[in-house]
Amino acid sequence: MSTAPIVHPFSGKFVELPWDHVHAYVVELENSVVVVDTTLALSSATELRTMAESFGKPIAAVLLTHGHPDHYVGMAKFSDVPRYSTKGVYDFALREDVAKAAIAKTLFGDEFPDERVFPDHFVVDQDELTFDGVTFTVTDLGPGESDDDTMWSFTHDGIVHAFLGDIVSFGCHTFFRDGHTADWLRTLDRLERELPADARIYLGHGPVPAPVGVFDWQRQYIALWRQSVAALSAVEALEASRETQERLIATMKEYLDSDATLFLLDYELEHSIPETWKQLRESH
């Protein structure tokens, strides 16, 4: 008797910071496999492709949770496979590519493909894709950690398996550059309400599957960021000097005394701080 589907986690590297990680997943089905997200470095994407092929079954699809480069760039190794996302995720990935590809190529060299590959099949909220009798449902979560986040999920033997990308992490610092913290908090509340307590949650960063309490952990991390930015003066927030940035980083490290994906928190803080501050002021 087959035990499929089986979720096989894969951890790729962030090129210049190989001790950090970004996850992708190979879901082994009866007669095929489905890949969820594709990592960043070409060497990691090559290893992911090798893993997907190691089961001796065709790759039926690649599913993309959101459009940050560490999740879509590896699709360059899956150009011959149907690739699915919402139009919002696709559009955001294109914007990210325009903004970041040149500097990424400079930083990562041969680990960053000269030509990126993007989703070529579009789905909308609650669309279902069925492979080998297993149905994957896409849920459009809207803006959160990125401009447009989605959840892919399937149910097997009464257990929901949910791939959340970077909407939640655990024991890892968080990326705030896209600036949707209020929406993000609402999405966390929604997911905690709608997902069963025994759902298996698969993250872009952090332990796999996610531990109990992951929504609370992420919510508290975001709330601390918002409180810390709100406490800044207008001059501190709008100028966002390196001194101010380091003070906020130190505050976040009081919550998580770790350097795990710290560069995600630190990335473009000179923009993240004033944008968050303005949004908090406008909401009052």
Residue pairs with C-beta under 8 A, 6 or more apart in sequence:
2 30
4 28
4 29
4 30
4 132
4 134
5 27
5 28
5 29
5 134
5 154
5 156
5 161
6 27
6 28
7 25
7 26
7 27
7 28
7 161
7 200
7 202
8 25
8 26
8 27
8 28
8 51
9 23
9 24
9 25
9 202
9 208
10 23
10 24
10 25
10 26
10 39
10 44
10 47
10 48
10 51
11 21
11 22
11 23
12 21
12 22
12 23
12 24
12 39
12 40
12 41
12 44
12 45
12 47
12 48
12 70
12 74
13 20
13 21
13 22
13 39
13 40
13 41
13 43
13 44
14 20
14 21
14 22
14 40
14 41
14 70
14 263
15 40
15 41
15 107
15 108
15 111
15 112
16 107
16 108
17 263
20 205
20 260
20 261
20 263
21 205
22 37
22 39
22 40
22 44
22 70
22 71
22 204
22 205
23 37
23 39
23 202
23 203
23 204
23 205
23 208
24 35
24 36
24 37
24 38
24 39
24 48
24 71
24 74
25 35
25 36
25 37
25 163
25 202
26 33
26 34
26 35
26 36
26 48
26 51
26 52
26 55
27 33
27 34
27 35
27 36
27 134
27 154
28 55
28 57
29 57
29 60
29 131
29 132
29 133
29 134
30 132
30 133
31 57
31 58
31 132
32 57
32 58
32 59
32 60
32 131
32 132
33 52
33 55
33 57
33 58
33 59
33 60
34 59
34 60
34 61
34 62
34 63
34 131
34 136
35 48
35 52
35 59
35 61
35 62
35 63
35 78
35 81
36 62
36 63
36 64
36 65
36 152
36 163
36 202
37 63
37 64
37 65
37 71
37 72
37 74
37 163
37 165
37 204
38 45
38 48
38 62
38 64
38 71
38 72
38 73
38 74
38 75
38 77
38 78
39 45
39 48
39 70
39 71
39 73
39 74
40 69
40 70
40 71
40 73
40 74
40 108
40 111
40 112
41 74
41 108
41 111
41 112
42 73
42 74
42 76
42 77
42 110
42 111
42 112
42 113
43 111
44 74
45 73
45 74
45 75
45 76
45 77
45 78
46 77
48 74
48 77
49 77
49 78
52 59
53 59
59 78
59 81
60 81
60 82
60 131
60 132
61 81
61 82
61 83
61 84
61 129
61 131
62 75
62 78
62 81
62 82
62 83
62 84
62 119
63 84
63 85
63 129
63 136
63 138
63 152
63 163
64 71
64 72
64 75
64 83
64 84
64 85
64 89
64 93
64 119
64 150
65 71
65 89
65 149
65 150
65 151
65 152
65 163
65 164
65 165
65 166
65 204
66 89
66 92
66 145
66 146
66 148
66 149
66 150
66 165
66 166
67 85
67 89
67 90
67 91
67 92
67 93
67 94
67 95
67 96
67 146
67 147
67 148
68 93
68 96
68 146
68 166
68 175
69 96
69 97
69 100
69 104
70 204
71 165
71 166
71 204
72 93
72 96
72 116
72 118
73 104
73 112
73 113
73 116
75 83
75 116
75 117
75 118
75 119
76 113
76 115
76 116
76 117
78 117
79 117
82 120
82 121
83 117
83 118
83 119
83 120
83 121
84 119
84 121
84 122
84 123
84 129
84 138
85 93
85 119
85 121
85 122
85 123
85 150
86 122
86 123
86 124
86 125
86 138
86 140
86 148
86 150
87 122
87 124
88 140
88 142
88 147
88 148
89 119
89 148
89 149
89 150
90 118
90 119
90 122
91 148
92 146
92 147
92 148
93 118
93 119
94 118
95 147
97 116
97 118
101 112
101 116
104 112
105 112
105 114
123 129
123 138
124 138
124 140
125 138
125 139
125 140
126 137
126 138
126 139
127 137
127 138
128 135
128 136
128 137
128 138
129 135
129 136
129 138
130 136
134 154
134 156
135 154
135 155
136 152
136 153
136 154
137 152
137 153
137 154
138 150
138 151
138 152
139 150
139 151
139 152
139 153
140 148
140 150
141 149
141 150
141 151
141 167
141 187
141 190
141 191
142 148
142 149
142 183
142 187
143 149
143 178
143 180
143 183
143 184
144 167
144 180
144 183
144 184
144 187
145 165
145 166
145 167
145 174
145 175
145 178
145 180
145 184
146 165
146 166
146 178
146 180
147 178
147 180
149 164
149 165
149 166
149 167
149 187
150 165
151 162
151 163
151 164
151 165
151 167
151 191
152 162
152 163
153 160
153 161
153 162
153 163
154 160
154 161
155 161
159 198
159 199
159 200
160 195
160 196
160 198
160 199
160 200
161 199
161 200
161 202
162 191
162 195
162 199
162 200
162 201
162 202
163 202
164 191
164 201
164 202
164 203
164 204
165 203
165 204
166 174
166 175
166 203
166 204
166 205
167 184
167 187
167 188
167 191
167 218
168 188
168 191
168 201
168 203
168 206
168 210
168 214
168 215
168 217
168 218
169 203
169 204
169 205
169 206
169 218
169 261
170 203
170 206
170 207
170 210
170 211
170 214
170 217
170 218
171 206
171 207
171 256
171 258
171 260
172 205
172 206
172 256
172 258
172 260
172 261
172 264
173 252
173 256
173 258
173 259
173 260
173 261
173 262
173 264
173 265
174 218
174 221
174 222
174 225
174 261
174 264
174 265
175 264
175 265
175 267
176 225
176 265
176 272
176 276
177 267
177 268
177 271
177 272
179 272
179 275
179 276
179 279
181 222
181 225
181 226
181 276
181 279
182 279
182 283
184 222
185 219
185 222
185 223
188 215
188 218
188 219
188 222
189 219
191 215
192 215
195 201
200 209
201 209
201 210
201 214
202 208
202 209
202 210
203 210
203 214
205 260
205 261
205 264
206 214
220 255
221 252
221 255
221 256
224 251
224 252
224 255
225 248
225 252
225 276
226 276
226 280
228 248
228 251
228 252
229 237
229 248
229 273
229 276
229 277
229 280
230 277
230 280
232 244
232 273
232 277
234 277
236 244
237 244
237 273
237 274
237 277
238 274
238 277
240 269
240 270
240 271
240 273
240 274
244 273
245 266
245 269
245 270
245 273
248 269
248 273
249 262
249 265
249 266
249 269
252 265
253 262
